[in-house]
Amino acid sequence: MANDSTRKVVCGVIGAGWWGTYAHIPALLAHPRAELVAIQTRDAETAARIGHDFDIPRVFTSSDELLAQKDLEAVVVSSAPHLHHPQVLAALKRGLHVLVEKPMTHTAAQARELVEVARANNVQLHSSFPWHHTRHGQEARRVIGEGQLGDLRMISVLMTNPVDHLIRGTGTFATSGGTYIEPQPGTYSEPSVAGGGQVYNQVAHAAGYLAFLTGLRPAQVFARFHNDGCRLDIYDALNLELENGCIASIASTGATPIENRLYEIRIYGTKAVLLLELWKGMMAVVPRDGSGEVRYPDVSFADHFPERAPAQNMIDSILGLAEQVSPGTLGLASMEVIDAACESARTGLNVCIRESRQ
């Protein structure tokens, strides 16, 4: 039997589609302590091609078949959103560690169940949020956690990314490294599959990032969506109150040119303001006492969005080499915001998730 310094985590990927083949499979193959033995995708011909091209020995068209492999210790679930809950639940009950793509589920109740089952089965549940893994993300969380900003009072987020053609179902989204497999029709545009539009696709990131940075959960949400003639939301505006009374706004759309995509975050505390621009790799802290801006070294363009980091962190944390960067509780916090925003946009009412401690 291999000792702790040489053992590998035997793993599989459920939903080896566009993002699975672009991010998660390469991440696991590149990790020296991961052994990727199985993948699943619904089409047999595609599954065979992936197995051949990536040198993965076992290919399946059913997630149940993959989960029946007795040597597995962990799986990545990067299937269509409506499949996340049943597939992750089955993996957790099987005693496997799981990394699940965003959106974590279709509802907050489903996400809460997954967190509880993972805890009951003493296995790790990871949320796939690459921005949590950047150097600036880690540093910003430390700055906030140490109280360098003082008490948090207001947060402003503007997030744009050109994905509206996916939500509209009018085109695909080629990554910078090329597209090995095109996104399946309906994955982003069919309500029963995607859950929703921009709020599920991109606001999921912003909501999870707020919970990651601050350690706070949403208390209330008021939201408005504009579908711009689409079945799903394209333009989203959310107002939040966090559990400590801090107020936050998230504005997001997929209708933007890639040359002008933005991910601006401004966090206002009683001592200082934290400025982040994630697409540009910029971070600064501006003290309110006039002592001068602290500008952090920029994150390189290649590291703006470390898509391989979530899967690699799952392996490291299973082996005890690192802490979980993005546990399932952050996916749950994101789903609480999404759930409440959708209800608010539908009813026109403010939605209370929990009482604030203010």
C-alpha positions as CSV (number, residue, x, y, z in Angstrom):
1,M,0.0,0.0,0.0
2,A,1.3,3.5,-0.9
3,N,2.4,5.7,2.0
4,D,0.9,9.1,2.6
5,S,3.6,10.9,0.5
6,T,3.0,8.8,-2.6
7,R,-0.6,7.8,-2.6
8,K,-2.8,9.2,-5.4
9,V,-6.4,10.3,-5.2
10,V,-8.4,8.1,-7.7
11,C,-11.0,10.3,-9.3
12,G,-13.6,10.7,-12.1
13,V,-15.4,13.5,-13.9
14,I,-19.1,13.4,-14.4
15,G,-20.3,15.7,-17.2
16,A,-17.2,15.8,-19.4
17,G,-18.5,18.5,-21.7
18,W,-17.2,21.9,-22.6
19,W,-16.0,23.1,-19.2
20,G,-15.1,19.6,-18.0
21,T,-12.7,19.0,-20.9
22,Y,-11.4,22.6,-20.8
23,A,-10.7,23.0,-17.1
24,H,-11.3,20.0,-14.8
25,I,-9.8,17.1,-16.8
26,P,-6.6,19.0,-17.7
27,A,-6.3,20.1,-14.0
28,L,-6.6,16.5,-12.7
29,L,-4.2,15.1,-15.4
30,A,-1.7,17.8,-14.5
31,H,-1.8,17.1,-10.7
32,P,1.0,14.6,-9.7
33,R,-1.1,13.2,-6.9
34,A,-4.4,12.7,-8.9
35,E,-5.2,9.6,-10.9
36,L,-8.1,10.3,-13.3
37,V,-9.5,6.9,-14.2
38,A,-13.0,7.6,-15.5
39,I,-15.2,10.2,-17.3
40,Q,-18.9,10.3,-18.1
41,T,-20.8,12.1,-20.8
42,R,-24.1,11.1,-22.3
43,D,-23.0,10.4,-25.9
44,A,-21.1,7.1,-26.3
45,E,-19.0,8.3,-29.3
46,T,-18.0,11.5,-27.5
47,A,-17.1,9.6,-24.4
48,A,-14.9,7.2,-26.4
49,R,-13.2,10.2,-28.1
50,I,-12.5,11.9,-24.8
51,G,-11.1,8.7,-23.3
52,H,-8.8,8.2,-26.3
53,D,-7.7,11.9,-26.6
54,F,-7.0,12.3,-22.8
55,D,-5.8,8.7,-22.2
56,I,-8.5,8.0,-19.6
57,P,-9.1,4.2,-19.3
58,R,-12.8,4.1,-18.4
59,V,-15.6,5.9,-20.2
60,F,-19.3,5.9,-19.3
61,T,-22.6,7.4,-20.6
62,S,-24.3,7.0,-17.2
63,S,-23.2,8.8,-13.9
64,D,-24.5,5.7,-12.0
65,E,-22.0,3.5,-13.9
66,L,-19.2,5.8,-13.0
67,L,-20.1,6.1,-9.4
68,A,-20.2,2.3,-9.2
69,Q,-16.5,2.2,-9.7
70,K,-15.2,0.9,-6.3
71,D,-11.8,2.5,-6.4
72,L,-13.0,6.0,-6.7
73,E,-12.3,8.5,-3.9
74,A,-13.4,11.8,-5.5
75,V,-15.4,13.1,-8.4
76,V,-15.9,16.4,-10.2
77,V,-19.5,17.1,-11.3
78,S,-19.5,19.5,-14.2
79,S,-22.7,18.4,-15.9
80,A,-25.7,20.6,-16.8
81,P,-27.1,22.5,-13.8
82,H,-30.3,20.5,-13.4
83,L,-28.2,17.3,-12.9
84,H,-26.0,18.7,-10.1
85,H,-28.2,17.9,-7.2
86,P,-29.0,14.3,-7.9
87,Q,-25.5,13.4,-9.1
88,V,-23.7,15.1,-6.2
89,L,-26.1,13.6,-3.7
90,A,-25.5,10.1,-5.1
91,A,-21.7,10.7,-4.9
92,L,-21.8,12.0,-1.4
93,K,-23.9,9.1,-0.2
94,R,-21.4,6.8,-1.9
95,G,-18.8,8.4,0.4
96,L,-16.9,10.3,-2.3
97,H,-15.4,13.8,-2.0
98,V,-17.0,16.1,-4.6
99,L,-16.3,19.3,-6.5
100,V,-19.4,20.7,-8.1
101,E,-19.6,23.4,-10.8
102,K,-21.7,26.5,-10.3
103,P,-24.5,27.0,-10.0
104,M,-24.3,24.4,-7.2
105,T,-28.0,23.4,-7.7
106,H,-31.3,24.8,-8.8
107,T,-32.5,25.8,-5.3
108,A,-31.0,26.8,-2.0
109,A,-32.9,23.9,-0.3
110,Q,-31.1,21.4,-2.6
111,A,-27.7,23.1,-1.9
112,R,-28.4,22.9,1.9
113,E,-29.2,19.2,1.6
114,L,-25.8,18.6,-0.1
115,V,-23.9,20.5,2.6
116,E,-25.7,18.5,5.3
117,V,-25.1,15.1,3.6
118,A,-21.4,15.9,3.0
119,R,-21.1,16.7,6.7
120,A,-23.0,13.6,7.8
121,N,-20.8,11.4,5.6
122,N,-17.6,13.1,6.7
123,V,-16.6,13.9,3.1
124,Q,-15.5,17.1,1.4
125,L,-17.8,19.2,-0.8
126,H,-16.2,21.8,-2.9
127,S,-17.8,24.7,-4.9
128,S,-16.1,25.5,-8.2
129,F,-15.3,29.2,-8.0
130,P,-11.9,29.9,-9.6
131,W,-11.7,33.6,-8.4
132,H,-11.5,32.4,-4.8
133,H,-8.1,30.9,-5.7
134,T,-6.3,34.0,-7.0
135,R,-3.6,35.7,-5.0
136,H,-5.7,38.8,-4.7
137,G,-8.7,36.8,-3.5
138,Q,-6.7,35.2,-0.8
139,E,-5.1,38.5,0.2
140,A,-8.4,40.4,0.2
141,R,-10.0,37.8,2.5
142,R,-7.0,38.1,4.9
143,V,-7.2,41.9,4.9
144,I,-10.9,41.8,5.7
145,G,-10.6,39.0,8.2
146,E,-7.9,40.8,10.1
147,G,-10.1,43.9,10.4
148,Q,-7.9,46.2,8.3
149,L,-11.0,47.7,6.7
150,G,-12.8,48.1,10.0
151,D,-16.5,47.2,10.2
152,L,-17.9,46.6,6.7
153,R,-20.7,49.0,5.7
154,M,-21.2,48.9,1.9
155,I,-20.1,46.7,-1.0
156,S,-20.5,47.5,-4.7
157,V,-20.1,44.9,-7.4
158,L,-20.2,45.4,-11.2
159,M,-19.7,42.1,-13.1
160,T,-19.9,41.8,-16.9
161,N,-18.9,38.9,-19.1
162,P,-20.0,38.3,-22.7
163,V,-22.2,35.2,-22.3
164,D,-25.6,36.5,-23.4
165,H,-25.4,34.5,-26.6
166,L,-25.2,31.3,-24.5
167,I,-28.3,32.4,-22.4
168,R,-30.2,33.4,-25.6
169,G,-29.1,30.1,-27.3
170,T,-27.8,31.9,-30.3
171,G,-24.1,30.9,-30.1
172,T,-21.2,29.3,-28.2
173,F,-18.4,30.8,-26.1
174,A,-15.0,29.8,-27.3
175,T,-12.3,29.9,-24.5
176,S,-8.9,31.4,-25.0
177,G,-7.5,27.9,-25.5
178,G,-10.0,26.8,-28.1
179,T,-13.1,24.7,-27.7
180,Y,-12.6,21.0,-27.6
181,I,-16.3,20.4,-27.1
182,E,-19.0,22.9,-27.8
183,P,-21.6,23.7,-25.0
184,Q,-24.7,21.6,-25.5
185,P,-27.8,23.4,-26.8
186,G,-30.1,24.3,-23.9
187,T,-27.4,24.0,-21.2
188,Y,-27.5,27.8,-20.7
189,S,-30.8,28.7,-22.5
190,E,-33.4,26.2,-21.5
191,P,-35.0,27.2,-18.2
192,S,-35.6,23.6,-17.0
193,V,-31.9,22.9,-17.5
194,A,-30.1,26.1,-16.7
195,G,-32.4,27.3,-13.9
196,G,-32.1,30.9,-14.9
197,G,-30.0,33.2,-17.1
198,Q,-27.4,35.7,-15.9
199,V,-28.3,35.2,-12.2
200,Y,-27.5,31.5,-12.4
201,N,-24.6,31.8,-14.8
202,Q,-22.6,34.8,-13.6
203,V,-24.2,36.3,-10.5
204,A,-23.5,32.9,-8.9
205,H,-19.8,33.9,-9.0
206,A,-20.3,37.3,-7.5
207,A,-22.6,36.0,-4.7
208,G,-20.2,33.3,-3.8
209,Y,-17.3,35.7,-3.9
210,L,-18.9,38.0,-1.4
211,A,-19.4,35.2,1.0
212,F,-15.8,34.1,0.5
213,L,-14.3,37.5,1.1
214,T,-16.4,38.6,4.0
215,G,-17.4,35.3,5.7
216,L,-20.9,36.7,5.8
217,R,-24.2,35.3,4.6
218,P,-27.1,37.1,2.9
219,A,-29.9,38.3,5.1
220,Q,-32.2,40.0,2.6
221,V,-32.4,40.4,-1.2
222,F,-34.3,42.8,-3.5
223,A,-33.8,42.2,-7.2
224,R,-34.9,43.3,-10.6
225,F,-34.2,41.5,-13.9
226,H,-34.5,42.5,-17.5
227,N,-34.8,39.7,-20.1
228,D,-34.4,41.9,-23.2
229,G,-36.7,39.7,-25.2
230,C,-35.1,36.5,-24.0
231,R,-36.8,33.7,-21.9
232,L,-34.2,34.2,-19.2
233,D,-32.6,37.2,-17.5
234,I,-29.9,39.1,-19.3
235,Y,-29.6,42.2,-17.1
236,D,-29.7,41.8,-13.3
237,A,-29.6,44.3,-10.4
238,L,-29.6,43.1,-6.8
239,N,-29.6,44.9,-3.5
240,L,-28.5,42.8,-0.5
241,E,-28.3,43.2,3.2
242,L,-25.7,40.9,4.7
243,E,-26.1,39.2,8.1
244,N,-24.0,41.9,9.9
245,G,-26.1,44.8,8.4
246,C,-23.6,45.6,5.6
247,I,-25.5,46.6,2.4
248,A,-24.3,45.4,-1.0
249,S,-25.3,45.8,-4.6
250,I,-24.6,43.5,-7.5
251,A,-25.1,44.6,-11.1
252,S,-24.4,42.1,-13.8
253,T,-25.0,41.4,-17.5
254,G,-23.7,39.1,-20.2
255,A,-24.5,41.7,-22.9
256,T,-21.0,43.3,-23.2
257,P,-18.0,43.1,-25.5
258,I,-15.2,41.0,-24.3
259,E,-12.9,44.0,-24.8
260,N,-14.8,45.8,-22.0
261,R,-15.7,43.1,-19.5
262,L,-15.6,44.3,-15.9
263,Y,-15.5,42.7,-12.5
264,E,-15.2,45.7,-10.1
265,I,-15.6,45.3,-6.4
266,R,-15.5,48.1,-3.9
267,I,-15.7,47.3,-0.2
268,Y,-16.2,50.2,2.1
269,G,-15.3,49.8,5.8
270,T,-15.1,52.2,8.7
271,K,-11.2,52.2,8.4
272,A,-10.5,51.7,4.7
273,V,-11.8,50.9,1.3
274,L,-10.8,47.8,-0.6
275,L,-10.7,48.1,-4.4
276,L,-10.6,45.0,-6.7
277,E,-10.7,44.7,-10.5
278,L,-10.6,41.0,-11.1
279,W,-10.5,41.0,-14.9
280,K,-7.6,43.3,-14.8
281,G,-5.8,41.7,-11.8
282,M,-5.7,44.9,-9.7
283,M,-6.1,45.4,-6.0
284,A,-5.6,48.3,-3.6
285,V,-6.5,49.4,-0.1
286,V,-7.2,53.1,0.6
287,P,-7.2,54.0,4.3
288,R,-9.7,56.6,5.4
289,D,-7.1,58.4,7.6
290,G,-5.3,59.7,4.5
291,S,-2.2,57.7,5.0
292,G,-2.0,56.7,1.4
293,E,-3.2,53.9,-1.0
294,V,-1.6,50.5,-0.7
295,R,-1.3,49.0,-4.2
296,Y,-0.7,45.3,-4.4
297,P,1.3,43.7,-7.3
298,D,-1.0,43.0,-10.2
299,V,-2.1,39.4,-10.9
300,S,-0.8,38.3,-14.3
301,F,-3.3,37.9,-17.1
302,A,-2.8,34.1,-17.1
303,D,-3.8,34.0,-13.4
304,H,-6.9,36.3,-13.6
305,F,-9.2,33.3,-13.7
306,P,-7.4,30.1,-12.6
307,E,-9.9,27.6,-14.0
308,R,-7.8,24.6,-13.0
309,A,-7.4,25.6,-9.4
310,P,-10.7,24.2,-7.9
311,A,-10.0,20.6,-9.0
312,Q,-6.4,20.8,-7.9
313,N,-7.3,22.2,-4.5
314,M,-9.8,19.3,-4.1
315,I,-6.9,16.9,-4.5
316,D,-4.6,18.8,-2.2
317,S,-7.2,19.1,0.5
318,I,-8.1,15.4,0.4
319,L,-4.4,14.6,0.8
320,G,-4.1,17.1,3.7
321,L,-1.7,19.3,1.8
322,A,-4.0,22.4,1.8
323,E,-7.2,23.7,3.3
324,Q,-10.4,23.8,1.3
325,V,-10.5,27.2,-0.5
326,S,-14.1,27.1,-1.6
327,P,-16.2,24.7,0.5
328,G,-19.8,23.8,-0.3
329,T,-21.1,26.3,2.2
330,L,-20.0,29.1,-0.3
331,G,-22.0,27.4,-3.0
332,L,-25.0,27.3,-0.6
333,A,-24.5,31.1,0.2
334,S,-24.5,31.8,-3.6
335,M,-27.7,29.7,-4.1
336,E,-29.4,31.6,-1.2
337,V,-28.8,34.9,-3.1
338,I,-30.0,33.4,-6.4
339,D,-33.1,31.8,-4.9
340,A,-34.1,35.0,-3.1
341,A,-33.3,37.2,-6.2
342,C,-35.5,35.1,-8.4
343,E,-38.3,35.2,-5.9
344,S,-37.9,39.0,-5.5
345,A,-37.9,39.6,-9.3
346,R,-41.0,37.5,-9.7
347,T,-43.0,39.0,-6.8
348,G,-41.6,42.5,-6.7
349,L,-41.0,42.0,-2.9
350,N,-38.0,42.1,-0.7
351,V,-37.1,38.6,0.4
352,C,-35.8,37.9,3.9
353,I,-33.5,34.8,4.2
354,R,-32.4,35.3,7.8
355,E,-32.4,38.0,10.4
356,S,-29.3,40.3,10.4
357,R,-27.3,40.8,13.6
358,Q,-27.3,44.6,13.2
